[in-house]
Amino acid sequence: MATTRIKPTATIIRSLEQADGALHQIGSLEHQLQQEQADLAQQIEDMKKALLERQEPLVSRREKLLEALEAYATHEKEELFPDGEKRSIDLPFGTLGWRRSSEVSLTKKCTVEHLEGLGLAGCVNLKKTVSKAELGKLDDARLLEAGAKRNEKDGFFVELNRERLEESFRNAQNRRSA
């Protein structure tokens, strides 16, 4: 196979007028590049906006379904989780349940000075505020001594079984095309 050689041609500038012309062309090219990038950015923004508008009904429906699942799980919590140990239920298309989380709340006793007096300077931020994250690492007795308490709450969650859902979508697609 024959190869074709291309020799580059250099632009030679021999006067201030030519230099000025080159500068003008560079400026023009820069402007054109910036304009094309700005146009592309605007097209992307418009596409994102259109996508969000098209997806709004889907997002709204998903939120309503999540709210309905949480209401159901809350209303039927005793029946669904009678022993209190099992906190989730695996279903063919996903899992629903409750995740235990805790959060430290401060009482009036839990001050910077009080924590420092207890040798808990690590629980104090440099801005001389109480560090809930560090307090959260303490056991409950030490937390109470510090003037704080641990509040536990249940946070609802849903995990989708994406593999099963994809299989279901493929089967439905196959039935429609058959």
Secondary structure by P-SEA (a helix, b strand, c coil): cbbbbbbbbbbccccaaaaaaaaaaaaaaaaaaaaaaaaaaaaaaaaaaaaaaaaaaaaaaaaaaaaaaaaaaaaacccccccccccccccccbbbbbbbbbbbbbcccccaaaaaaacccccccccccccaaaaaaccaaaaaaacbbbbbbbbbbcccaaaaaaaaaaaaaaaaac
